């Protein structure tokens, strides 16, 4: 059974986007494509443990999804007259590749249509391309699951009502869509870096590796785009720590506690080189470039005590001017606590309560700062709140240990 679950998980990662793309091109309907793909994977969950894993799981899923889509298409068209059999069974001429020849990346650029609001196109693409669940996407945006589901449904309805063409973007389309594509890849990487759900591995290397692969392709397409280079650098400097982020017992290992000698030197060197190149370009940095510079400061220190926190705070000051989101402000407060002390940091963190009360990292940060100030009773209560909002198994183990150390 574990082998079957692993096979289904791997097939979902490898084939979800391909199946959705093929069905959308054929039927011109995102709803039918997504629903048919979901039904195919649900059928696999029921059939494969009994019948065994098929020799070609991807082909099995594609065939099953096509049958599901045809059934759905027939039901939909019969409501408005006889089904158009020619449309159902004729795929038409091959679609031109445009500027992108990687199918996964082409689909991401296709879904990130500028006619949709940025948050909407990112959420839709995460669902249709990344295969992330609605709860995972909702957690990434810090909104309720029902609200995110409605947002994605409205996006698909707008595509249908406005007759937004589902086509491969060409070179002239890339600049208008790249910011949305980068946001998608950033969130996919984050879900892999620290998975938000309780039913997955705490660190999903397949997601981080795929996000890096796709960002490398964009960097090759747009080598002069600073934000593309910045996001790639950020991912590489973060992925370099992958091997030591979870202990053998399954507990999260924080940056401060990691064995820095075990970090991947090759990824670090490439990430630092990209950061230096962007600094030498002399252009005002964007969000991802600043985040990469912060990661570079952290990974340049041989020991946590060598971290140049004044640089980290200064970079966060720049970032807040571009993106004053509460999570960025929270991360700045953590750096301030290292530079000016936990009391100053806690004061900054507490001002975010109204915006981050449902965010586990807010309570985990408060718990740590209260612990450092000797306020154990309040620290324990904050740890309890963080634990109640955390789904990641490695993070749960870490926070539980820290709470229990309070006595």
Secondary structure, 3 states (H helix, E strand, C coil): CHHHHHHHHHHHHHHHHHHHHHHHHHHCCHHHHHHHHHHHHHHHHHHHHHHCCCCCHHHHHHHHHHHHHHHHHHHHHHCCCCCCHHHHHCCCCCCCCCCCCCHHHHHHHHHCCCCCCHHHHHHHHHHHCCCCCHHHHHHHHCCCHHHHHHHHHHHHHHHHHCCCCCCCCCHHHHHHHHHHHHHHHHHHHHHHHCCCCCCCCCCCHHHHHHHHHHHHHHHHHCCCCHHHHHHHHHHHHHHCCHHHCECCCCCECCHHHCCHHHCCHHHHHHHHHHHHHHHHCCCCCCHHHHHHHHHHHHHHCCCHHHCCHHHHHHHHHHHHHHCCCHHHHHHHHHHHHHHHCHHHHHHHHHCCHHHHCCCHHHHHHHHHHHHHCCCHHHHHHHHHHHHHHCCCHHHHHHHHHHHHCCC
